[in-house]
Amino acid sequence: MSEEKGIIYLMSTAVNGLVKIGQTKTEQYNERMRFLKSNGYRNVTGLKREYAIEVSEYKNKEKMLHEIFSKSRISDTELFALDKDIVLQLLSSFDGKVIFPVNENKEEIFENATENVESKLIPNDTYYFEKLKKSDNRTVKVSAKVENGKWTILKGSIIGITEDKGVSQKAKLTRESMKFDKQGKLL
């Protein structure tokens, strides 16, 4: 029994960070792309082909992708609030024939997507944050240096010395390891 082949495709939309992950039979691919480009999908326009790959068991693989990205799914649609490069990394790792873009191979697509994901780190620099905490009516004033994606809170920053609701366990442990005076000034 042969495994049915079909195409899984990725399309970007006019909304940055919103992508469509879909599937279609191989013989219907060109018509599907034309229709989506002309008519949009669920009131979303500006659909643009990013990647398409012909694979075996395409319906099961598309279903798996929808499950993997389910937390980013927009209601009961094929739209996801995702960085297209993350989807490209996964799609280009599938065993199959690249249908679009026609002049690139899977390895190049994967490498480019990985480079794009990695380059989206916060740029090296010094950043500043100031906010009045409602819980204790104190102002938090922090300077932080970012180097290669790692944050360092700088000496002299005024941090919160009381816990607010919703603070993560990691933040609590980090605060406990810091040395600060009674006013919250980081030593």
N, C-alpha and C positions, 0 to 999 in steps of 0.2 A: 504494500500500500504506500503510495507516494504522499509526501507531505505537501499540502497545498501552498504554493508560493503566492505572495502578494507584496504590496509595497507599504511600508510605514514611512510617513513623511512628517517633517517639522516645518511649520510656517511661523514667521514673525508677523506681528500685527502693527497697526498704526500706533498702538499704545506700547511704549517702551516697557519691556519686562513682562509682556503678555504674549504667550505663544500658543499655537495649536498643534497638538500631536494627534495625528489621524492615521487611518489605514484605508486602502482600497485595493481592488483586484488590479493586477498588472495591466490588463487590457483597458481598464477604465481610468488609469492614472492621468493621462493627458487631459481628458475631458473633466476630471475632478479638479485639476489645477486651474483650468480655464474657468470653470464655474465659480470656484472659491475666489479667484482673483476678481472676477466681474461682479459677483453678488455678495461677497463677504460671508460671514458665518455668525449666526445669532446676533445680529446687529453690530458686529465687529467688522470694520472695513480695513482696507490697506494691507490685506494678506499678501505676504511675499514668501516664495519658496526659499527655504534655507538648506534643506537636506532631504533626500529620499533614498531608501535602500530597499532592494528586493530581497526578501527573506522567506524561509520556510516557516510554516505555522504563524503567519503574520498576524492573525487575529489574536492568538494567545500572547504573542510578544507585545502587541499594542495594549492588551488588557494588563499585562505585567507592568508596562510603563505607567499606565494610568494608576495602578496600585502603588507603585514606587513614589510617584509624585502626588498622591491623593491629598496630602495636606496643603498642596498649592493649587488644587483644582478649583475652578470657578463653578460652583453649583453642580448641576448634572450635565456638563458640557465637555467638549474636548479642548477647552481653554485652561491654561495654567499660568499662574503668576510665577514665572521662572526665568532665570538667566538662560538664554538660548544656548550658550556655550556649555552649560552643564548637561543639557539634553544632548547636544552634539557629541560630547564625550561618550555618553552611554550608547547612543545610536551607532556611532562609528566603530564601536567595539563588537557589534553584531556580525556574525558570519553571513555574508551576502554580497550582492552586487550593487555598487553605488549607481543610482540612477540620476541623481542630481546632487551637487554640480558635476557635470560630465567630465571636466578636465582635472579633477582632483581625485586622489585615492584616499582610502580610509585612514591610512597612517598620517598623511598630511593634515587631513581634517581633524583627527584626534589631537595631533601636536599643536595645531593652531588654536583649537578650542581650549586645550590645557593651558597654553601660554596666555590666552585671554582671561581665563579664570584666575590664574595666578597674578596677573598684572593688576587685578582689581583690588589688591591690598590697599589699605590706607597709606598714602604717601608718607615717607619719612619727613617729620617736621615736629614742631612743638604746638600743642593745641591747648585751648583754654576753655573752661566751663565755669559758669557761675549761675547759681539758682537758689532761691529762697525755699527752704524746706518748710512746708506747712505744719508738719508734725511737731516741730519744736521752735518754729519761727526763727531759725538760724540760717545764715547764708553759707552755702558750700561754694568754695572758690578753689578750683583745681587747675594746675598746670600739668600737662602730661607730655612726655616725649615719646614719639612713635619711631621705632627703628626696626626695619624688616618685619613689620606686622606685629611687633611686640610693644606693649604699652608700659611705660614707667611713670608713676605719679611722682612729681618732683617735690623735693624738700621745700617746706614753706607753704605748701598747699593746705587749705583748710577743708578737712573732710568732715562728713557727718559722724558724730560720735554716738548717736542713738540709731536704732534700727527702725526703718519704716516698714510698713506692710509690703510683702511681695519681694523682699530682698532675697537673692539666691543664697544657697548654702556656701557656694564658692566665694561670693562677696563677703559673707560673714567671716569666713576663715581668713580671707585676705586682710580684712580690717583688723582681726585679732593679731595678726603677725606684724602689723605696723606699729611704730612708736610715734605717739602724738601726745601733745599736752592737753590740759583740761578744756581748752577752747577748740580742740580739734586740729591744731596746727601740726602738720607732719614734721617730725624731727629727722 
